[in-house]
Amino acid sequence: MNKKVIFLNFKELAMKAEDEFDFTKALSYYEKAIDELSAEDGSLQRYANLLFEFQEYEKAKEIFEIIVQKTNQKEYLEKLAQIYEELNLKNESAELYEKLDKPDKAKELLADRQQNHINDLTVTKFLELFSGREDTFAIQTNQGYYPVRLSMKKKDVVEHLNGEKTLGVYVLRSDNSVKFAAFDVDVKKSLNQNYQELVELCKQTVRNLCERLRLENIKYYVEFSGNRGYHVWIFFDRWLQAYKVRAILRKIAEDIPSDERISVEVFPKQSDTNGGLGNLIKLPLGIHRKTLNNCVLMRISSRFQINLIIF
């Protein structure tokens, strides 16, 4: 009995799936058809553009490099320059922008590379420490925050640490667990009394809180929040259910001496997201967009001196 052999043309299947807006299937077919794709019939460009649109920058880089070698067309040079920029390959990106007669863009990239180099281990540690909601983070403006329905990436952290944008994180994960917690100690917004006196009261509340945490053998980090007060951060080595963390930290907040003009809030504010996002908190080591103050980590002393902490 003869068996019927079916040969699948993955290139044709990929282009058909793309035309039908089934992009996930198209990407899968293009990958299987990679040896059949060519710049001459445009199939290689279609695959590369789809990778670019779906932010698959590493793969897109490989394909666009081949296309540029074969065609050297301005359109693809510019795409490759953007990909290099996304991948933080600033020397390579600047070189292409020079070829594209965009010297200002090239200078900007090289200056940024020289002045704002951030160690990759620092960025990785930052993401590990401030790990909240898996699929959403927030960006602060001078009017407030707006959610970004994506997971936070290294590029976002670098831009935050460089002061290009300011990030907030939703504290609860979708299963109502947390990897960190914080106390938000602030001068109450309704007060218009002597500001320096209120700041001193706020500092004293933070000192009282830190002393209590030391007694409980809980490690903490203090941050000037950039506006009216301080954040006291606590990190866990594993995910914990939010209701347990809230119960402990609320008891500590209730027990410490504090002036009525100072508020002490606990994050997470909820034990359950109830299908929503829950409250967010601004991440440290960035810029408060309303006041333009730097949000620095501090070391507590009798004088409340500032000292940056390197992760």
N, C-alpha and C positions, 0 to 999 in steps of 0.2 A: 504494500500500500504506500503510495507516494504522499509525502507530507508537503503541505503548501507553505512556502517560505514568504513571509511578509516583511518587506524592507520599509522602515519608517524614515521619511525625510524630515529630520528634526528641524532643519532650517525653515522649510515651508510651514511646518506646524507652529514654529515660534512666531513667524510673521503673521500667520493667520490668527493665533491667540492674541497677539498684540493688537491687530486690527479690530478684534472683538472685545478689547479692553480687559482681557483676562491676563493681567500683567505678571502675576505670580507664576502662572503656567508658562507664559512667554519666556520669562527669565530661566526657568528650568530647561525648556527646550533649547534656548540659545546656548546654554552651558554645554548641553549634550552635543550640539552641532558646531562647537567652536572650531573644529578643523575644517568645516565646510564654509565658514563665513569668510567674506572677502570685502575689501574696501571698494573694489571695482563695481560690485552690484549693490553696494550700500548696506548689506546685511550686517557687516561688522560695525558700521556707524549706528545702526538701529540698536544693536545690543549695547554698545557703549553709552548711548544716550539714555537708554532705559536704566542701566546701572547708575548713571549719574543722577537721574531723577529720583531713584529710590535710595540715594545716599550710600550706595555700595562703593565707596570711594577707592578702596584698595584694588578691587577688581577693575573698576572703571579706569584707574590709572594705567594698569597693564594694557588694556585694550586701546585707550587713547594714545599711548606711546607708540603702539604699532601703527595706528592710523596716521599719526603725525609724520612718522618715518616714510610712509607710503605716499601721503598727499601734501603735507606741509601747508594745508589750507588754514587761513587765519581763524576761521570758526572753531576748528579743533584745537589749535594752539591756545586759544582763549579758554576753552573748556578745560584743557590740561593744566593751565595756569591756576584756574579756580580750584581744581582738584588738589594740586600741590599745596595751595593755601589752606584748604580744609584739613589736609593731613599734616599741617604745620611744617611743610618742607619749604621754608621761606626763601632759601637761596635759589632753589630750582624755580620757584614761582616768580621771584624777582627777575631771574634771567629771561624767562619767557615774556614777562611784561615789558622788558627792554626791547625784545624782538618785535613786540606788538606796538612799539612806539608809545609806551605808557611809562615814562621814566619816573613820574611822581608816585605812581603806585609801587614801582620797584623800590624807590627810596623809602617809602612808608613801611614796607615789609622788612627791609633790612634794618631800619632804625628800631622797629618793634622787636626784631630778633635780638638786637644788641642790648636793648634796655630792659626787656621784660621776659628774659629767659626764666622759665619755671621748671624745676626738676620734675620729671615724670613720676618719680616715687612720691613726691609731695602731693601731686594731683590724685594719684591712686589712693593714698592714705586719706585724703580729704573725702573722696567718694565713699570710702569704706566707713569712715567715722559718721558722716552725715547722710546715712542711708535711710531714706524714708519711703514714701509712696513709690511703687515700682514704675508706674506708667505716667506720672505727672509731676512736674515741678512748677515753680512760679518765677516770674520776673517782676522786679519792683520798678515802678516809675514814680515820679513825684506826685502822681494822683492816687497811687495804690498799687495793687498787684493784679496780674492777669495770669491764668494757668496756661501751661504749655503741655499739651497732651502727648508727651514723649518721655522716655526715661532720660535722666540727666547724663550727659556725656562728658568726657575729659575736656573737650573743646569748650563746653559751657563753664566748667570750673576754671579753666585758664582765663577766660574772658572775665569771670567774676573776680579772680585774684588780681588781674591787671586793671580792674576798675572800669572795664568797658561796659559791663552790665552787672546788675545786682540780683542774686538768686535768693529765692525762698524755697523751703522744703516742707512738704506736707508730712507731718510727724508719723502718722499711723500708716502702716502698710495695709493692704486690702484685707488681710486676715486679722486686723486689729492688734498687731504686735508692733513693738518699737525696738529700735537699736540704740536710741539715745533719748535723753529727756533734758529739760531746761527749766530754770526759774527765770521769769521776766520781772525784774525789779525796776519800778518806774516811779517818777514823780507823777501824781495824778494830774490828768490833763486840765481839769477845771481850775487849777490853782494858779494865781497870778501874784503870789507873794515873792519875797526876796529869793531870787533864783539860787544864789550861792548857798544860802541856808538850806534850801530844799535839797540841793545836790549833796551837801554834807550829810543830811539825814538819809538820803538814798545810799550813800557809801557806807554809813554805819549799819544800815539794814543788811547790806551785802556782807559786811564783816561778821555780823551776827549769824547770818545764814551759813557762811563758810566755816565758822567755828563749830556750829552744830553738825555740819557734814563731816568735819574732821573727827568729832566725837563718835559719829556713826561709822567711821572708817570708810567713807564714801569719797572717792577721788573726784575732783571737779576742776573746771577751768572757767575763769571769769573774763567776760568780754564787755567793753564799752559798746553799747548798742548803736551809737551814732546819733542818738536824739536825747531822750530824757532819762536814761538809766542804763542798766546793765543786764546782761544775760549770764546766768551761771549754768554751764553745760556739764552733763554727766553722760558717760558712755558705757555701754554694756558689751560684754564679749559674746553675747548671743541674743537672739530675739526674745523679748519677754512680752507677755500679754499686757496691754496698756492699762487695764483696770488695776492690776497689781502695782504697777509703777505709780499710778496716780494716787492710790491709797497711801502709800508710804510718803511720797513727796508732799502731798497735801497736809499730812499730819506734821511734817517738819515745818512747813510754811506757817501753819497755825500756831506752832509752839514758840517760834522765835520772837524776841522783842522787836516791834516795828511801830513807827509813828503812823497815825491815822492818815497822814498826808501822802504816804507811800503805799503803792499797791504791789503785791507779790502774787504773780500768776504762775501756775504750773502748766508746763507742756509735757505730755499731751493734755489738751483741754477736754478731750472726749475719751471714753473707754471703748466706743464703738462708732465706726463711720456711718452706720445705718445706710450704706449704699452711696454715701457722698464722699467728699475728699477730706473732710475734717479741717481743723485749723492748720495754718502754716506758720513757720517762723523764719525770719531772715537769717541767712547764713553769715558767719563772721568773716573777717579779713577782706571785706568788700567796702563799698561806699554806700552810705545811706542817701538815697536819691532825693529826699526832701531837704535834708540839711547839708548834704555833700561832705559830711564828716566821715573819716575813716573809722571802721568798726574793728578795733584792735583787741587782741587778747592781752590780758594783764596778769601781773603777779600781785597778790594781795600783800600789803605791808601796812605799817602804822600810818604811812603817808599816802597809801594807795597809788604807788608808782606804776607807771606803764612799762611793760616789758613784753615785746613780741615773743611768741612761742613758735619755734620751728618744729613742725611735725616730723 
